[in-house]
């Protein structure tokens, strides 16, 4: 199939087309949902009232973005309980960057993670603007409008923290810890399926291409702040640079299973078998 051909609606996709669409949607939704869960841990702990409100708003945005992508998965017959609350934690396909707990409540850790994630998110949203799957295109604009603010927030705080020796030292410690996990944002769920995502035009740029541009963006900027990016060779990712768990392939850190247990606790304790919606499906409005 040519990359410029439009795919059918969810009910009319061929099996391999459906698998490609679902895989991409799980990448998008799981990243946003898990990151939102981590961001909520910063509420009332941020260094200023303004930053507390900002990160709370960003967490809400990310949760809303996850909802947009999970809603598209519901087109294929899934229910919210299947997608989140009763789903095996090993089946989640988010990158390990978003599942890591914040290091000792260090604001620099939160900002470095936000910057690395938001720059990657910017690229992958651009690669969805002309997706061959119209249901994705319909929702990209809303997400992009809010993500622009997220990038600005993280960039401004990086520059602010880098103004002092102490701030740069904290940033460097955070960068050394989370950068390998940021590389997992561009890892494949399944190489064959990822190839089909690109061939069908569901995503108009490959993971490799986006990963290279991401490095061309983040490495010079971080170096301009006096930071050293932990890569084994200059702007080239090798297997040695990746962590032992990458998330996309179902391999997760122990921290993820603890987090999953935490956010599903109330659902399980109440004996629920379904989830009430508090946000409407955009298709119903």
C-alpha positions in Angstrom: 0.0 0.0 0.0 1.3 3.5 -0.8 1.9 5.8 2.2 -0.4 8.4 0.6 -3.4 6.1 0.6 -6.0 6.6 3.3 -6.9 3.7 5.4 -10.5 2.7 6.0 -12.5 3.3 9.1 -11.9 1.0 12.1 -14.5 -1.5 11.1 -13.1 -2.0 7.6 -9.4 -2.4 8.3 -7.5 -5.5 7.2 -6.0 -7.5 10.1 -2.4 -6.2 9.5 -3.7 -2.7 9.1 -5.6 -2.9 12.4 -2.6 -4.3 14.2 -0.4 -1.4 13.0 -3.0 1.2 14.0 -3.5 -0.4 17.4 0.3 -0.6 18.1 0.8 3.0 17.3 -2.2 4.0 19.5 -0.9 2.0 22.4 2.5 3.7 22.1 0.8 7.1 22.3 -1.8 6.4 25.0 0.4 4.4 27.4 3.2 7.0 27.3 0.8 9.8 28.1 -1.2 8.0 30.8 1.8 6.7 32.7 3.6 10.1 32.5 0.5 11.8 33.9 0.5 9.3 36.8 4.1 10.3 37.6 3.4 14.0 37.3 0.7 13.8 39.8 3.3 12.8 42.4 4.6 16.4 42.2 1.4 18.1 43.3 2.1 20.4 46.3 5.8 19.6 46.1 7.0 21.9 43.3 9.4 24.7 44.2 6.9 27.5 43.6 3.1 27.9 43.6 3.3 28.7 39.9 5.3 25.6 39.0 3.0 23.5 41.1 0.0 24.7 39.2 1.9 24.4 35.9 2.8 20.8 36.4 -0.7 19.9 37.7 -2.1 21.4 34.5 0.5 19.5 32.4 -0.5 16.2 34.2 -4.2 16.9 33.4 -3.3 17.6 29.8 -1.3 14.4 29.4 -4.2 12.4 30.9 -6.6 14.1 28.4 -4.2 13.1 25.6 -4.1 9.5 26.8 -7.9 9.6 26.8 -8.0 10.8 23.2 -5.8 7.9 22.0 -7.5 5.2 24.2 -10.9 6.4 22.8 -9.6 5.4 19.3 -8.7 2.0 20.7 -12.3 1.6 21.9 -13.3 1.7 18.2 -12.0 -1.8 18.0 -14.3 -3.1 20.7 -12.1 -2.5 23.8 -13.5 -1.0 27.0 -11.7 1.3 29.4 -11.3 -1.5 31.9 -9.5 -3.6 29.2 -7.2 -0.8 28.2 -6.2 0.4 31.7 -7.6 -1.0 34.9 -7.7 -4.7 34.2 -4.9 -4.9 31.7 -1.8 -6.9 32.6 1.0 -4.4 33.4 3.4 -6.4 31.2 1.1 -5.6 28.2 1.7 -1.8 28.5 3.9 -0.4 25.8 5.1 2.9 27.2 8.8 3.8 27.2 10.6 3.3 30.6 11.3 7.0 30.7 7.8 7.7 31.9 7.6 5.0 34.5 10.7 5.9 36.5 9.9 7.5 39.9 11.3 10.9 40.5 14.7 10.9 42.2 14.4 12.1 45.7 11.9 14.8 44.8 14.5 16.7 42.8 12.8 19.3 40.6 15.8 19.1 38.2 14.9 15.4 37.6 11.3 16.4 36.7 12.4 19.1 34.4 15.0 17.1 32.5 12.5 14.3 32.0 9.9 16.7 30.8 12.2 18.3 28.3 13.4 15.1 26.8 9.9 13.7 26.5 8.3 16.8 25.2 10.9 17.3 22.4 10.2 13.7 21.3 6.5 14.2 21.6 6.8 17.2 19.3 8.4 15.1 16.6 6.0 12.2 16.7 2.9 14.5 16.6 4.4 16.2 13.5 4.7 12.7 12.0 0.9 12.2 12.6 -0.3 15.4 11.0 -0.8 13.7 7.6 -1.4 10.2 8.9 -3.3 7.9 6.5 -5.6 7.0 9.4 -8.1 10.0 9.5 -9.2 9.2 13.1 -5.7 10.1 14.3 -5.4 13.3 12.2 -8.7 14.5 13.8 -7.1 14.6 17.2 -3.5 15.7 16.6 -4.2 19.4 16.5 -5.6 19.5 20.0 -2.7 17.6 21.5 -0.2 19.8 19.7 -1.7 23.0 21.0 -1.2 21.9 24.6 2.2 20.3 24.0 3.7 23.6 22.8 3.2 24.9 26.3 4.8 21.8 27.9 7.9 22.3 25.8 8.1 26.0 26.7 7.7 25.2 30.4 10.5 22.6 30.5 12.9 24.7 28.4 12.4 27.8 30.5 13.1 25.8 33.7 16.2 24.1 32.2 17.7 27.5 31.4 16.8 28.8 34.8 18.3 25.9 36.7 21.5 26.0 34.6 22.3 29.6 35.7 24.0 28.4 38.8 26.7 25.8 39.5 24.4 24.0 41.9 21.6 23.9 39.4 23.8 22.6 36.7 25.1 19.8 39.0 21.6 18.8 39.8 20.7 18.8 36.1 23.7 16.7 35.2 22.8 14.1 37.8 19.2 14.0 36.5 20.4 13.8 32.9 22.8 10.9 33.7 19.9 9.0 35.3 17.1 9.5 32.8 18.8 10.0 29.4 19.3 6.3 28.7 15.6 5.8 29.3 14.7 8.7 27.1 16.3 6.8 24.2 13.6 4.1 24.7 11.0 6.5 23.3 12.3 5.6 19.8 12.5 1.8 20.4 10.2 -0.5 18.5 7.3 -2.4 19.9 7.8 -5.0 17.2 10.1 -4.2 14.2 7.7 -5.8 11.6 4.7 -3.9 12.9 6.6 -0.7 13.2 7.7 -1.1 9.5 4.0 -1.5 8.5 3.1 1.6 10.5 5.5 3.5 8.2 4.6 1.7 5.0 0.9 2.3 5.5 1.5 6.0 6.2 0.0 5.9 9.6 3.1 7.6 10.8 5.0 9.7 8.1 8.4 9.5 9.7 10.3 6.4 11.0 11.4 5.9 14.6 15.0 6.0 13.4 14.5 9.3 11.6 12.7 10.9 14.5 15.4 9.6 16.9 18.1 11.2 14.9 16.4 14.6 14.7 15.7 14.4 18.4 19.4 14.0 19.2 20.2 16.8 16.8 17.9 19.0 18.9 18.4 18.0 22.5 22.2 17.3 22.5 23.3 20.8 21.3 20.8 22.5 23.6 21.9 20.6 26.7 25.5 21.1 25.8 24.9 24.9 25.5 23.8 24.8 29.1 27.1 23.3 30.2 25.8 19.7 30.4 27.4 16.5 29.2 25.0 14.2 27.4 25.8 10.5 28.4 26.2 8.9 24.9 28.9 6.4 24.3 29.7 8.1 20.9 29.0 11.5 19.6 25.2 11.7 18.8 25.1 8.0 17.9 23.0 5.6 19.9 24.4 2.1 20.5 23.1 -0.9 22.4 25.3 0.1 25.3 23.5 3.4 25.6 20.1 1.7 26.2 18.9 0.5 29.7 18.2 -3.2 30.3 14.5 -2.6 30.1 13.0 -0.5 27.3 9.3 -0.7 28.0 8.1 -0.9 24.3 8.8 -4.6 24.1 7.0 -5.3 27.4 10.2 -5.3 29.5 9.7 -2.9 32.4 11.4 -1.8 35.6 10.1 -3.0 39.0 9.0 0.6 39.5 6.4 0.2 36.9 4.7 -2.7 38.5 4.7 -0.8 41.8 3.1 2.2 40.1 0.5 0.0 38.3 -0.4 -1.6 41.6 -0.9 1.8 43.2 -3.1 3.4 40.5 -5.3 0.3 40.2 -5.6 -0.2 43.9 -8.9 1.6 44.5 -10.5 0.0 41.4 -9.6 -3.5 42.8 -10.5 -2.7 46.4 -14.0 -1.5 45.3 -14.5 -4.7 43.3 -15.2 -2.8 40.1 -15.6 -4.5 36.8 -16.0 -1.3 34.7 -14.9 2.3 34.8 -17.2 5.4 34.8 -16.3 8.1 32.3 -15.9 11.6 33.6 -14.6 13.0 30.3 -16.8 12.8 27.2 -15.7 11.1 24.0 -15.0 13.9 21.5 -17.0 11.9 18.9 -20.1 12.3 21.1 -19.9 16.1 21.3 
